[in-house]
Amino acid sequence: MPEIVIEPVTRIEGHAKITIQLDESGDVTDARFQVTQFRGFERICQGRPLYEMPSLMARICGICPVSHLISSAKACDEILGVSVPPVASLLRRVMNLAQIVQSHALNFFYLSAADLLFGFDSDPARRNLVGMAQAAPELARDGIALRRFGQQIIERLGGKRIHPAWIVPGGVSRPLEASQRDAILADVPAARACAVRTLGWYKANIASWADEAAHFANFPTAYMGLVHPTGNAAYSDGLLRVVDGKGWMLANEVDPRPYWEYLGEAVEPWSYLKSPYFKPLGYPEGLYRVGPLARLNVVERLGTSAADAELAEYRQRLGRYPSSSFHFHQARLIEILHCIDMIEQILDRPDILDHHVRARAQINRNEGVGVSEAPRGMLIHHYRVDDDGLMQWANLVIATGHNNLAMNHGLAQVARHYVHGDQVEPGMLNRVEAVIRCFDPCLSCSTHAIGQMPMQVEIRAADGSLVRKVQR
Amino acid sequence: MLVVGYGNPLRGDDGVGQELALMLRAELADTGASTVLAHQLLPELALDASRSRLVVFIDAAAGEPAGSLSVRPLSAGGWPPADPPASAAQAGSAAGAFSHQLGAADVLALARCLYGGCPVALLVSVGAASLEPGVGLSAAVRCALPHAARAVLAAIDAAPLMSRGPQPAPGCRCR
């Protein structure tokens, strides 16, 4: 059967290829998202001391290292058997929230907004960040400002923007200084204004994308995320909640750490990315989504007034449980606003400058699991160590991996709607890429298990001749 | 003044940008110059560049003799054009269309279009022996660093600085 191959997929984090399978009539029969890179941190860490794990694991990724720092540190906390000082937990949250702001800003403004601004069929020469800067400078400036806001918080807390070493087993390595707090708080109003402005722009233009919203991975799935016992969003510490597309609770306020009880991981031969599934529903029926869209579906509220007002408007227009992955974009913007306000709330606490920010201990357990919400969804680090604290085994369940099945289903759906073998236009293929961008996959993070080599994809006709290959 | 040393220190001589920038940081400590060490150029640098009168970009150069040095003026060039670009080349470097491959000229173009900043800029390129995974500079590049630092400082002293404040570029709808 003839195939269309898009390689590399552009404007995503990491390396992948998309293969679209056509039948003899040129109609799409299947589509796959194939991750072509292998990172292998689950193997690299073996034999290393436990205390190295947060910094080592942070180097999985340059976009979301803080997420790995937090989940890794929490796994280490469990192995040490410590209770992290309350202020340290709050400071970890601040860094996590800052990272969510800058990561969401990266996806929305740098990777996705050009499609939204110029249209999915527009000239690729213009449909990029540079073109956006010319056509919509305020939008570009707001994106840069939000990225800087998040990155500067990370730098102020951890000493550098990428791979900061501040989050450690037991807490954080040093307390917050008043000057740092004041500098961060001074930046909040401008950041909030950028977020509000962008949400206004997005809502004013949303009718333009109605067709894409209807067909971008729009199907019922379960949704998974962490919640606070109050029903508010929880990004650094929380309990597991899983709901189906109608809001029925499939799991509620469950300890997320024994993830093997509710998650299975399938390995497919055509990708280095594992395929987690919700065990009670089996494979592959147990596909679910994580990340901004899923989080807004599982929580009752976010917990800050402006973001909750936006959430109420979002639900009024789209329904209580929006199913189209296109709405990841708006969910991301609402989360940016929420995170900014939460950062301010936490830093306004009178105890935030407390000096007791780290608990210390030796190895007290041989196994630990750390779970947090990364920008892209739930992130799980599971470690086993020997009595000397040397790593024996690690399993990482990455946010992007959680969404693998949904991405592939979504890919097939959008390809069937937009791609027809005898009339393949660049805008069609851009939409195929764009549905992947909705999920904001981070492929550097997500490929650590040793699997089989992806299939060698060739576009061939029935007689074996090469039909077509698309490369960007 | 802003000094931007960029490149990946885990890829051999690709780390020369950051290393040379660190040397210059010490030399320029009394001038109030800011130094940025980065794996790659990102759009966020446009704001910092727009606020500077002089920006020095430092990077490794593949395909050049190891340890060789090039210091040349850099501009945003003919970007942005008055009309929407007909091609990626006209919009700036084709690579600049993607944030992962933003060039120094693209940063300057963003500084001008978004913030009305038009700093004088220098591009410093140090020839690399190897860009393969590995920590540490090659002997040839490491030996060339002191000369490179002196040459860059001389170029900074000779650079013609702006005599007027930042102005928005024509055709840009800047605030």
Interface residues (C-beta under 8 A of the other chain):
Chain A: T10 R11 G62 L106 Y110 L111 D123 P124 A125 R126 N128 L129 V130 G131 A133 Q134 A135 P137 E138 A140 R141 G143 I144 A145 R147 R148 Q151 I162
Chain B: H39 L42 P43 E44 A46 L47 W79 P80 P84 P85 A86 S87 A88 Q90 A91 G92 G96 A97 F98 S99 L102 D106 A109 L110 C113 L114 Y115 G171 C172 R173 C174 R175
